[in-house]
Amino acid sequence: MIGIYGLGGIGMTTIITALHNKISNQFPSISFLTNVSEESIKDSGILKLQQLLDDTLAIRGQLTLKNIHEGVKGIKDRLSSKRVLVFLDDIDGSRQLEHLVGKHSWFGHGSRIIITSRKKYLLTAHGVDCMYEVDKLNKEEALQLFCSYAFKQLFPEKGYKDLSNQVVRYADGLPLALNVLGSLLFRKGVKAWKSELKKLEEVPNMEITNVLKISYDGLDDMHKRIFLDIACFLKRNDMEATTTVLDCFGFNAESGINALVDRCFISISKEVIKMHD
């Protein structure tokens, strides 16, 4: 099992889609389950996902599953000898993993299970074999991606270089932001670009905000307060000073900081707390 984690909008779905297109012809049976977190909260959501997983991977006729426990048994019985390729996109709860890809033994030798999540700790707790964090794009990569949407080429058109660099700085390497803003500015004149950039200084783009808000809403109240304190006052501070300040205000700083790291809100490099802008 392989786990891929990162901040919402960082491009995990794009990565596994490309991976699917590259290696799917090497496996006799493939299943690609998207929006697992959203689908699982619907009525009988996990059972329906189990049914879809079984339907797309098993070759011995369709099996109608009546409940989650029957789903687990059905997956194990029908897939334990099959070499399969499974993608689970956007996992946000342990039950989803337990009932869809509970153990390696559920699938045949040589199978590959690839999971994406915004929560690193879920992948760790489930015992995936290896994990990869998706980093934000560097400046050159970000500019190329933005231009691919804004100009349908990998470089800015004449007269748009400085404006393009402003957008890239604003997006701070987040592919979702580069996609949304590039598409928004496509075929618009310089005046419209300047107006949109000025607006972004005061009002964030809601399409981008809504995706990031999903992760924020998943925090408990204390972790939200710690996140806001770091974002507003303590960003780029050293770890020891930040912990001291938060503890003084009655927070369990170490627990909160670890939770934010596990959810990719912040990172710690050389004992300095960093955060996506």
C-alpha positions in Angstrom: 0.0 0.0 0.0 1.2 3.5 -0.9 0.0 6.7 0.8 0.1 10.1 -0.8 -0.7 13.1 1.4 -0.7 16.8 1.2 -2.7 20.0 1.6 -6.1 20.3 -0.3 -5.5 21.6 -3.8 -1.9 20.4 -3.9 -2.6 18.1 -6.8 -2.9 14.6 -5.4 -5.9 13.6 -7.6 -3.9 14.9 -10.7 -0.9 12.8 -9.6 -2.8 9.5 -9.2 -4.8 10.1 -12.4 -1.5 10.4 -14.3 -0.2 7.3 -12.5 -3.4 5.4 -13.4 -3.0 6.3 -17.0 0.7 5.1 -16.9 0.5 1.8 -15.2 -3.1 0.6 -15.4 -2.3 -1.6 -18.4 0.0 -3.7 -16.2 -2.9 -5.0 -14.1 -5.8 -7.3 -15.0 -8.2 -5.5 -12.7 -8.4 -1.8 -11.8 -10.6 0.3 -9.6 -10.5 4.0 -9.1 -12.7 5.4 -6.4 -12.9 9.2 -6.3 -14.2 11.6 -3.6 -14.2 8.8 -1.0 -14.7 11.1 1.9 -17.7 12.8 0.3 -19.2 9.6 -0.9 -18.8 7.7 2.4 -21.0 10.2 4.4 -24.0 9.6 2.1 -26.7 7.1 2.9 -25.0 3.6 3.0 -22.0 5.4 1.5 -19.2 2.9 2.5 -21.4 -0.1 1.5 -21.9 1.5 -1.9 -18.1 2.0 -2.2 -17.5 -1.6 -1.3 -20.0 -2.6 -3.9 -18.3 -0.5 -6.6 -14.9 -1.9 -5.6 -16.2 -5.4 -5.9 -18.0 -4.8 -9.1 -15.0 -3.3 -10.9 -12.4 -5.8 -9.6 -14.2 -9.2 -9.4 -14.7 -11.3 -12.5 -17.0 -14.0 -11.2 -20.4 -12.3 -11.6 -21.9 -9.5 -9.6 -22.4 -10.0 -5.9 -25.0 -7.9 -4.1 -23.7 -6.8 -0.7 -26.3 -6.3 2.1 -24.1 -4.7 4.8 -20.6 -3.4 5.5 -19.5 -6.7 7.2 -20.7 -8.7 4.2 -18.8 -6.2 2.0 -15.6 -6.9 3.9 -16.0 -10.7 3.5 -17.0 -10.3 -0.1 -13.9 -8.3 -1.0 -11.6 -10.7 0.9 -13.2 -13.9 -0.6 -13.3 -12.7 -4.2 -10.1 -10.6 -4.4 -7.5 -12.4 -2.2 -6.1 -14.3 -5.2 -6.3 -11.5 -7.7 -3.6 -9.0 -8.6 -5.4 -5.7 -8.6 -4.7 -2.0 -8.8 -6.8 0.2 -6.5 -6.9 3.9 -6.2 -8.7 5.5 -3.2 -8.8 9.3 -3.6 -9.4 11.6 -0.7 -9.7 9.4 2.4 -10.5 11.3 5.6 -11.5 8.6 8.1 -10.1 5.3 9.4 -13.4 3.4 8.8 -13.1 4.0 5.1 -9.7 2.3 5.0 -10.7 -0.5 7.4 -13.8 -1.4 5.3 -12.3 -0.9 1.8 -8.7 -2.0 2.0 -8.3 -3.4 5.5 -5.3 -5.6 5.1 -2.7 -6.6 2.4 -4.1 -10.1 2.6 -7.4 -9.0 1.1 -5.7 -8.7 -2.3 -3.5 -11.0 -4.3 0.2 -11.0 -4.6 1.6 -8.1 -6.6 -1.5 -5.9 -6.0 -1.0 -2.1 -5.5 -3.3 0.0 -3.3 -2.7 3.7 -3.7 -4.4 6.1 -1.3 -4.5 9.9 -1.1 -5.4 11.8 2.1 -5.1 15.2 3.6 -4.4 13.5 6.9 -1.0 11.9 7.2 -1.8 10.2 10.5 -4.5 8.1 8.9 -2.0 6.5 6.5 0.5 6.0 9.3 -2.1 4.3 11.5 -3.3 2.0 8.7 0.3 0.8 8.2 0.9 1.7 4.6 4.2 0.5 3.2 5.5 3.9 2.1 4.3 7.5 2.1 4.9 10.5 -0.1 4.2 14.1 0.7 3.2 16.3 -2.2 5.2 19.5 -2.0 4.0 22.8 -3.5 5.5 23.8 -6.8 8.7 25.9 -7.1 8.6 29.3 -8.8 9.5 28.0 -12.3 7.1 25.1 -12.2 4.3 27.3 -10.8 4.8 29.9 -13.6 4.7 27.2 -16.3 1.5 25.7 -14.8 -0.2 29.1 -14.5 0.8 30.0 -18.1 -0.6 26.7 -19.4 -4.0 27.9 -18.2 -3.7 31.7 -18.7 -2.0 31.6 -22.2 -2.2 27.9 -23.3 1.6 27.9 -23.4 4.4 27.6 -20.9 5.5 31.2 -20.7 3.8 34.6 -20.4 2.7 36.6 -23.4 4.4 40.0 -24.0 3.3 42.6 -21.5 2.1 40.0 -19.0 5.4 38.8 -17.4 5.3 41.0 -14.3 1.5 40.4 -13.8 2.0 36.6 -14.2 4.8 36.7 -11.5 2.4 38.5 -9.2 -0.2 35.8 -9.6 2.4 33.1 -9.0 3.6 34.8 -5.8 0.0 35.0 -4.6 -0.7 31.3 -5.4 2.5 30.3 -3.5 3.0 27.1 -5.4 -0.5 25.7 -4.9 -1.6 24.0 -8.2 -5.4 24.6 -7.5 -4.8 28.3 -7.2 -2.7 28.4 -10.3 -5.4 26.5 -12.2 -8.3 28.6 -11.0 -6.6 32.0 -11.5 -5.1 31.1 -14.8 -8.5 30.0 -16.2 -10.1 33.1 -14.8 -7.6 35.4 -16.5 -7.5 33.6 -19.8 -8.0 35.9 -22.8 -8.4 39.0 -20.5 -6.6 42.3 -21.1 -4.0 43.9 -18.8 -6.6 46.2 -17.2 -8.7 43.2 -16.2 -5.7 41.4 -14.8 -4.7 44.4 -12.7 -8.3 44.7 -11.4 -8.5 41.0 -10.5 -5.1 41.2 -8.6 -6.3 44.2 -6.7 -9.5 42.4 -5.8 -7.5 39.3 -4.6 -5.6 41.6 -2.1 -8.9 42.2 -0.4 -11.2 39.3 -1.2 -9.8 35.7 -1.7 -11.1 33.7 -4.6 -14.0 31.5 -3.2 -13.3 28.5 -5.4 -9.8 28.2 -3.9 -11.0 29.1 -0.4 -13.8 26.5 -0.4 -11.4 23.7 -1.1 -9.0 24.8 1.6 -11.9 25.3 4.1 -12.7 21.6 3.9 -9.4 20.8 5.7 -9.9 23.7 8.2 -13.4 22.6 9.1 -12.0 19.2 10.0 -10.0 20.6 12.9 -11.4 20.7 16.4 -11.9 24.1 18.1 -8.6 24.1 19.9 -6.6 23.2 16.8 -8.4 25.9 14.8 -7.4 28.5 17.4 -3.8 27.3 17.4 -3.8 27.4 13.6 -5.1 31.0 13.5 -2.6 32.1 16.2 0.2 30.7 14.2 -1.1 32.1 10.9 -1.6 35.6 12.3 1.2 36.0 14.8 3.7 33.1 15.0 4.4 32.0 11.4 8.1 31.5 10.7 8.9 31.6 14.4 11.1 28.9 15.9 9.4 25.8 17.3 10.5 26.4 21.0 9.3 30.0 21.1 5.9 29.1 19.4 5.3 26.3 21.9 6.1 28.6 24.8 3.7 31.3 23.7 0.9 28.8 23.0 1.3 27.0 26.3 1.1 30.4 28.1 -2.3 30.8 26.6 -3.5 27.4 27.9 -3.2 25.5 24.7 -1.7 22.0 24.5 0.9 23.3 22.0 2.7 20.1 21.2 -0.5 18.2 20.5 -1.9 21.0 18.4 1.3 21.6 16.4 1.6 17.8 15.7 -2.1 17.8 14.5 -1.5 20.7 12.1 1.7 19.0 10.7 -0.3 15.7 10.2 -2.9 17.6 8.2 -0.3 19.5 6.2 -1.3 22.9 7.4 2.2 23.6 8.6 5.7 22.1 8.3 8.7 22.3 10.5 12.1 22.8 9.0 15.2 23.3 11.0 13.0 23.9 14.1 11.2 26.8 12.3 7.4 26.6 11.7 6.4 27.3 8.1 3.0 27.7 6.6 1.5 28.0 3.1 0.7 31.7 2.5 
